[in-house]
Amino acid sequence: LDTSSRGEGEEKKRLLEVSSEQFGEHVGIDLRKLERAGKESFRSVRRYLSAASAPQWVYYAAGCLVCLCIQVDKYPQTSVRMHIASQVPPGQGVSSSASLEIAII
């Protein structure tokens, strides 16, 4: 992930950085593109995440961030980092996705 400072006149890249202890993955999503998609529709957010080859678990984190940003009518102006660590087993019918969403919001 390139989060280094840019030259004069260039903006620093804003990222949603999400890591999962359970899946051992770290994903960086461009917040500007996520913001543009979020201002269109949730379907646009899904299309953007799919085109960015984001793992399915990242959709929950990104979707919650978009929902929160829509509610407060503001998107982060800096990068956002989320680290997910849980003992709730995914895909076992115990609402791991709902637990993740509540923890993020």
Backbone as a ProteinNet text record, in pm:
[ID]
protein_1_A
[PRIMARY]
LDTSSRGEGEEKKRLLEVSSEQFGEHVGIDLRKLERAGKESFRSVRRYLSAASAPQWVYYAAGCLVCLCIQVDKYPQTSVRMHIASQVPPGQGVSSSASLEIAII
[TERTIARY]
84	0	87.1	56.1	132.5	59	104.9	43.8	146.5	252.2	356.5	307.9	379.6	343.8	369.4	293	306	387.5	425.3	496.5	403.5	458.3	378.5	266.3	145.5	31.1	-41.9	17.6	-47.4	-105.4	-221.7	-285.8	-237.5	-236.8	-204.8	-323.7	-296.9	-402.8	-475.8	-609	-692.1	-735.5	-708.9	-742.1	-829.3	-911.8	-974.5	-887.1	-811	-723.5	-789.4	-818	-887	-802.4	-775.8	-703.1	-786.7	-773.2	-847.5	-749.1	-753.4	-670	-712.3	-843	-898.3	-861.2	-867.2	-838.2	-692.4	-618.4	-478.2	-460.8	-554	-549.7	-546.5	-488.2	-485.5	-524.4	-625.9	-678.9	-683	-643.7	-652.4	-751	-849.3	-953.1	-940.9	-944.8	-936.4	-1063	-1048	-1164.2	-1233.1	-1158	-1221.5	-1317.8	-1273.3	-1358.4	-1477	-1452.3	-1560	-1662.5	-1615.3	-1704.6	-1789.9	-1727.4	-1803.3	-1911.1	-1873.3	-1970.1	-2081.5	-2046.8	-2144.8	-2244.4	-2200.6	-2290.9	-2388.2	-2353.8	-2444	-2549.5	-2502.6	-2594.5	-2513.2	-2580.8	-2512.9	-2473.8	-2550.5	-2515.4	-2381.5	-2360.2	-2233.3	-2117.8	-2143.2	-2040.1	-2002	-2101.4	-2073.2	-1995	-2034.1	-1962.8	-1817.6	-1795.2	-1658.2	-1575	-1628.4	-1554.3	-1525.8	-1621.9	-1601.9	-1491.7	-1495.1	-1393.5	-1255	-1252.2	-1124.7	-1077.1	-1151.6	-1120.1	-1109.8	-1195	-1197.1	-1260.2	-1204.5	-1267.3	-1406	-1492.7	-1630.3	-1639.5	-1552	-1559.3	-1534.7	-1461.9	-1434.7	-1561.9	-1654.6	-1780.1	-1853.7	-1848.6	-1917.4	-1855.2	-1722.9	-1654.1	-1677.6	-1661.5	-1679.9	-1825.2	-1918.2	-2060	-2099.5	-2047.2	-2076.6	-2018.7	-1897.9	-1837.4	-1919.9	-1963.3	-2045.5	-2176.7	-2242.3	-2368.3	-2347	-2241.3	-2211.5	-2184.8	-2109.2	-2077.5	-2202.5	-2292.9	-2418.4	-2499.7	-2503.4	-2580.2	-2527.7	-2395.9	-2338.3	-2306	-2332.8	-2309.1	-2165	-2071.4	-1929.7	-1847.5	-1744	-1651.7	-1517.2	-1440.2	-1309.8	-1217	-1142.4	-1048.1	-906.8	-891.7	-764.9	-792.9	-688.3	-705.3	-771.7	-840.5	-907.7	-851.1	-813.4	-760.7	-852.7	-886.1	-965.8	-891.7	-880.7	-823.9	-932.9	-964.1	-1073.6	-1016.6	-1051.2	-1013.2	-1138.5	-1173.6	-1298.4	-1287.6	-1364.6	-1374.5	-1506.3	-1585.5	-1711.2	-1676.3	-1708.7	-1671.5	-1753.7	-1686.7	-1760.3	-1830.8	-1947	-2017.4	-2077.8	-2098.5	-2152.4	-2295	-2357.7	-2495.5	-2512	-2407.1	-2415.3	-2403.5	-2439.8	-2444.7	-2309.2	-2205.5	-2073.2	-2073	-2146.9	-2151.4	-2223.9	-2332.8	-2404.9	-2316.2	-2241.4	-2149.8	-2045.1	-1992.1	-1891.6	-1951.6	-2068.9	-2134.7	-2160.5	-2210.8	-2237.9	-2108.7	-2003	-1874.4	-1819.3	-1839.3	-1786.4	-1868.6	-2000.3	-2084.8	-2081.8
-118.4	0	122.7	216.3	339.4	449.5	479.6	587.4	697.7	699.4	800.1	937.5	1038.6	1175.3	1195.9	1283.1	1314.8	1442.5	1469.1	1592.7	1711.8	1829	1950.7	1951.2	1984.2	1989.3	1856.5	1749.1	1618	1584.4	1520.6	1482.4	1345.8	1328.3	1198.5	1105.9	982.4	885.6	851.6	857.2	818.9	674.2	592	450.6	405.1	307.4	227.4	103	90.1	-24.7	-118.4	-239.9	-336.1	-462.8	-505.6	-631.5	-725.5	-853.1	-955.3	-1054.4	-1065.1	-1162.8	-1304.2	-1325	-1457.7	-1507.8	-1416.5	-1456.7	-1430.9	-1358.2	-1329.3	-1242.7	-1151.3	-1065.7	-918.8	-837.9	-692.4	-634.6	-548.1	-495	-342.7	-278.2	-132.5	-94	-12.7	32.9	184.8	234.4	378	446.8	533.1	599.2	696.3	759.9	852	776.6	660.6	580.1	522.5	481.6	430.1	540.4	661.4	775.6	804.5	806.2	829.3	723.8	598.1	488.2	501.7	537.2	551.2	662.4	766	876.8	840	736.4	687.4	592.9	477.7	376.1	265.4	183.7	69.4	-32.7	-40.1	-129.3	-85.8	45	97.2	62	63.8	24.6	-121.5	-208.6	-351.3	-369.6	-296.1	-307	-263.1	-153.4	-104.2	-207.6	-261	-358.9	-484.6	-525.6	-642.8	-615.8	-498.8	-463	-451.2	-412	-399	-533.9	-640.2	-776.1	-786.3	-711.2	-716.8	-847.8	-909.9	-1029.9	-996.4	-1094.6	-1071.9	-1011.4	-1050.3	-997.2	-846.6	-793.1	-649.1	-571.4	-634.8	-568.6	-519.8	-599.4	-560.9	-435.1	-431.6	-315.6	-191.5	-205.8	-92.1	-44.7	-138.7	-102.9	-27.4	-71.1	-1.2	139.9	153.9	286.9	378.1	327.5	406.9	446.9	352.9	384.7	494.3	482.6	582.8	718.9	720.2	845.4	910.2	830.1	883.2	946.4	880.8	933.1	1067.6	1083.2	1208.8	1306.3	1263.3	1344.9	1394	1303.5	1338.3	1210.8	1216.3	1105	1143.1	1044.8	1074.2	1146.7	1240.7	1314.6	1259.7	1156.8	1086.1	936.6	858.9	713.4	661.5	548.9	483	341.7	303.1	167.5	90.7	-31.4	-121.5	-253.9	-303.9	-436.3	-520.8	-630	-714.7	-841	-858.9	-980.2	-1026.9	-1152.6	-1202.8	-1350.5	-1391	-1533.4	-1591.1	-1506.9	-1553.4	-1623.4	-1751.6	-1824.9	-1779.9	-1747.6	-1706	-1824.4	-1796.7	-1897.3	-2011.4	-1993.3	-2100.6	-2073.7	-1969.4	-1940.1	-1873.6	-1808	-1741.7	-1589.4	-1538.3	-1394.3	-1324.8	-1386.9	-1323.6	-1193.7	-1188.3	-1064.9	-954.2	-986	-886.4	-838.2	-927.6	-889.3	-791.3	-819.3	-731.6	-593.7	-592.7	-465.4	-381.6	-442.2	-368.8	-314.5	-394.4	-349.4	-229.4	-227.3	-117.7	8.9	-5	114	160.6
0	0	0	-86.2	-93.5	-19.3	101.8	180.5	205.5	125	142.9	99.6	145.7	108.5	-39.6	-99.1	-241.2	-257	-379.9	-410.6	-396.7	-408.9	-396.6	-499.7	-456	-546.4	-559.7	-508.2	-514.1	-377.6	-378	-253.2	-207.2	-75.8	-19.3	-42.4	-76.9	-103.1	26.8	23	137.6	118.5	218.7	208.9	324.7	296.8	400.8	407.3	516.3	533.8	634.7	591.1	676.2	683.6	805.8	822.2	908.9	879.5	953.3	1013	1143.3	1212.2	1174.5	1165.8	1137.9	997.9	897.8	760	721.1	806.3	777.1	653.5	632.7	513.5	553.2	464.1	478.5	342.9	342.4	216.9	224.2	116.8	106.6	-2.2	33.7	-59.5	-73.5	-194.7	-220.3	-168.2	-67.2	-7.2	-103.1	-191.8	-288.1	-379.5	-426.8	-514.2	-436.4	-312.3	-228.9	-202.1	-177.5	-154.7	-278.2	-395.5	-520	-538.5	-516.4	-530.7	-427	-303.5	-196.7	-222.1	-289.9	-321.5	-432.7	-509.5	-615.2	-558.1	-507.3	-454.2	-388.1	-308.7	-247.8	-353.6	-459.3	-570.5	-632.4	-642.2	-693.7	-600.5	-471.6	-374.3	-396.4	-410.9	-436.2	-565.9	-670.6	-798.7	-783.9	-711.4	-692.4	-615.3	-507	-427.6	-507.6	-589	-673.9	-776.7	-838.9	-939.1	-874.7	-746.9	-675.1	-621.3	-648.8	-603.3	-451.2	-381.9	-235.5	-189.7	-86	-30.7	24.5	28.5	73.4	212.6	304.3	440.4	444.1	345.5	340.4	305.4	233.3	197.4	322.3	429.8	554	614.1	623.5	680.9	594.9	463	373.2	372.7	370.8	371.3	497	612.2	738.3	736.4	684.5	677	586.9	471.9	379.9	447.4	515.1	585.5	688.8	766.8	867.9	803.5	696.2	626.7	567.6	514.9	461.3	574.7	690.1	803.3	852.9	856.9	907.2	793.7	671.3	551.2	541.8	571	564.5	551.8	468.3	452.6	515	560.6	622.1	523.7	575	492.5	505.6	587.7	604.4	590.8	588.4	582	708.7	694.9	806.8	815.8	936.7	957	1050	1010.3	1093.6	1104.2	1225.4	1246.5	1311	1249.2	1295.8	1358.9	1485.7	1559.1	1631.3	1611.4	1668.8	1700.4	1798.1	1829.2	1777.9	1709.8	1650.9	1519.8	1505.6	1384.4	1263	1150.9	1030.8	963.7	907	828.7	908.6	1036.5	1120.2	1165.4	1111.5	1146.7	1282.7	1329.7	1460.2	1446.4	1330.1	1304.6	1314.9	1261.1	1263.2	1183.6	1074	994.1	1070.3	1138	1217.9	1332.3	1395.6	1503.5	1452	1335.4	1275	1244.9	1187.4	1153.4	1277	1383.1	1507.2	1565.8	1564.8	1619.5	1542.1	1412.5	1330.1	1349.7	1352.5	1364.8	1507.8
[MASK]
+++++++++++++++++++++++++++++++++++++++++++++++++++++++++++++++++++++++++++++++++++++++++++++++++++++++++

